[in-house]
């Protein structure tokens, strides 16, 4: 298993690097891509919210057009 960072967060590279023999740079402590899971989750939720809003707008426009 991978090592825990001092922040208590586990990084993606910690899990896959030992298993797949990837370069040490993938497990480097300064890797930022997977550090902030909360921020990433909020961005995904925001994107899905915007998509849902757009789909609802299109459905309402289609409904108005058929009446």
Buried (B, 14 or more C-beta within 10 A) or exposed (E): EBEEEEEEEBBBBBBBBEEEEEEEEBBEEEBEEBBEEEEEEEEEEEEEEEEEEEEEEEEEEEEEEEE
